[in-house]
Amino acid sequence: MLIQLSGREAMLMEHLASAAGATVSRGAIDTLLGHTHSDPESRRLDAALRRLRMKARAAGVDLPLHIVHAAGVRFVGTLTVV
């Protein structure tokens, strides 16, 4: 199933998938997305993940993303970029 992603969404998904199942910290994701000041209270990442999940659900797909409490995000699946 193809899902149309923005540039930042695609970059985030590629980065998570390239971590090969490892947990990527919120700070590392903030840096990847160009946020120089990581605010622990910020919900930017949560909002980005919510948008990704909404796009995936609209396409009939469940994203293999796992939020690891107080650690970050883990991608456990396969990703094909076209």
N, C-alpha and C positions, 0 to 999 in steps of 0.2 A: 504494500500500500504506500503510495506517495503522499507526503504531507508537505505543503508549501510552507517554508520557514523564512523568517527574516534573517538577515546576515548574522545578527547577534545570536539568534536562536540556533542557527546552524553551527556557529562557532562553539556555542555552549555544548550542544549535543555531540559534536565531534570530539571536543576535549574530554567530556565524560566517558564517551565510548573508548577513547584511546587509553584511558586509565586502566582498562582491562579488569573491571570489577572492583578496583580499589576505591576507597572513599576519597573524594576530592573535597578539600576543606572549603568552607564558605569564603574565607579570605582569599584562597587561590582563585575561586570563581569570580569574586569581586575584581581582583587584579586583571584577570582575563578579559572581563567586560569593560575595563577601563576606569573602574572606580578606584581612585588613588587613596581615599580615606575609607577604610572599612569600619562601618558603624555596626556594632553588635545588635542594635535595636532596629536596624534597617530591614525592611521587608522587600527590598528590590528583588532578591533572588526568589523569594516565595512568589512574588507577582509574576516573574518570568516563568517559573515552573508551572504556575497555574495556567498561564496563557498556552504554554506548550501542551499541557494535559488537555485543555479545552479543544485545541486544534486536533489532537490525536483522537479524542473521543468523537469529534465530529466526523472523523474519517473511519470510525469503527475500530480503533486501535487503542490498546492499553500500553502506555510507555513503561518500559522496564526500569523505572527510576525508584530508588529507595532513599528516603531521607533518614540519615543516621543521626539521631539526637545528639546535639552538642559536638558533632564531628563534621558533617557535610552531606554530600550527595553521592550515591553509588549508582552506576548504570550497569545493569545485569541483563544483557541481551546482545543482539547483533544490530549493526547499523550499516546501511548502504547509502552512500552519498552519490547522487546523480546530478 
